[in-house]
Amino acid sequence: MFKGRYSNFLEGLVYGLLRLIIIIIEIYQERINTNMSLGDKMHAEQQLKSLYDEARGYAFEYADSVAERNVFPSSDAIRGLDYFVEDMPVENGDGSEILKQLHKFGSPASTAQTGGRYFGYVNGGIIPVTLATKWLTDFWDQNTALYLMSPIASKLEAVCETWLKQLFDLPDETVAGFVSGTSSAIFCGLAAARYRLCDNKGWDFNRQGMNGAPSLRVITGQQTHGAVVKALALLGFGLDNIEYVDCDDQGRLCPEKLPELDDSCVLILQAGNVNSGAFDPFDEICTLAATAGAWVHIDGAFGLWAGGTRQLRHLTQGMNQAQSWSVDGHKTLNTPYDSGILLCADKQALTHALQASGAYLHFSENRDGMHYTPEMSRRARAVELWAALKYLGSKGVDELIVGLHDRAVQFSNELSQQGFSILNDVVFNQIVVSCNTTDTQTEEIIQSIQASGECWVGGSMWQGQKVIRISVCSWVTSESDISRSVMAFVAARAKVLKAS
Ligand SMILES: *Cc1c(COP(=O)(O)O)cnc(C)c1O
């Protein structure tokens, strides 16, 4: 009895003390928010760190509920976005309130990409340690333009470069540029190609420019990605000058349809067709290109990672004979967004094409990241990539990437059993699905699936037919996520067919 009363007293004391601490913190916060200069306020916030704790609380709440949320935001959530529409404030605000507003109205209006049933585009998931790494390095806030700005970022870029070269079995002289995404990586690769092919003909593109430059040819498959076309336009190749080559029924460039190649040609091949996931036959084409003295760039935004596995490596056979490659960390490798990588076997061509100078830029003996990218200031994105590779190891890369493939195969099998037709060979993580309905009905089925909130898939055109396109892209996606999504397909089809 004495014991009980004693512990009650202790409990009361602890509770009272906690209350007191909370009250002191509240008073302190109140002080922060009123009558303080902006500078003092930010200093106090930085010291108190409660904003970071609040953000962490909201983030964890989000993470814990994302799996059961509507994959695409509900219409209520979309309406909540109106709260952000206001005149730009004049007075400085309250950090806590800003986070609160973001979580209350922003979080519900995000797509549940990290939840396991998002199959649109090719949007990857996020490996926990890479996200945690991002949090830590956000506190560093490094600029990776120069070694002198961030020795750690420079070192980890160099380590990633070496590891990627080994993982993909690329030539020793290959260098890497860490850019925002594959669009940017393709741009860099093609800029290097333009520099090299002109230089081979005695033309310094940087100095002499495009007027009177040797005319270059660009050759790519009919099903090349829009990002390739964009880079070609930006670099002045001229879209009307693209020599498109026919593809087979999987979307692979047909080598026998290639025009005669010569040393003025840039060939752009694909590791992972954005609809079917198919890979161009690199071995055969690279051999032809090498004989002709042409430059080959391989766009492998999500597919290049197959080259880092044992089981799927055969898909990228011969890819190491190319001159440049583009790949994303943020797609199938599941790092946070903003992780494009350009790999180039011709360091001189790349660094000359992306050259920059200025009296205030102090280059070092160490790796200065800006030599390999179009930007100067960049955040230290390679640290997250490093964390992913360090965490996974080559075995883990294999397990992750092959796992996506396995679940894509499961998805296609279960859809077939339900009477959907799979129009591609599911060689990687992409599935092209026909509902065996009219194009209009297929579009309605897609919209019905999206509206169900159960999963999210987009549409595409495949050989003149409206199709559903699926990308299995996240480590989170489980076998039951797949089965549940197949049921959403079945329900949507039944609904649309009943209505028509
Ligand atoms: C996603 C993708 C791109 C563009 O990459 P971003 O990182 O979105 O810029 C280019 N090519 C292919 C094949 C892709 O899948």
Residues whose N, C-alpha, C, O or C-beta is under 5 A from the ligand:
A	BS01	LIG	V122 G181 T182 S183 S184 H225 A227 G272 V274 D299 A301 F302 D328
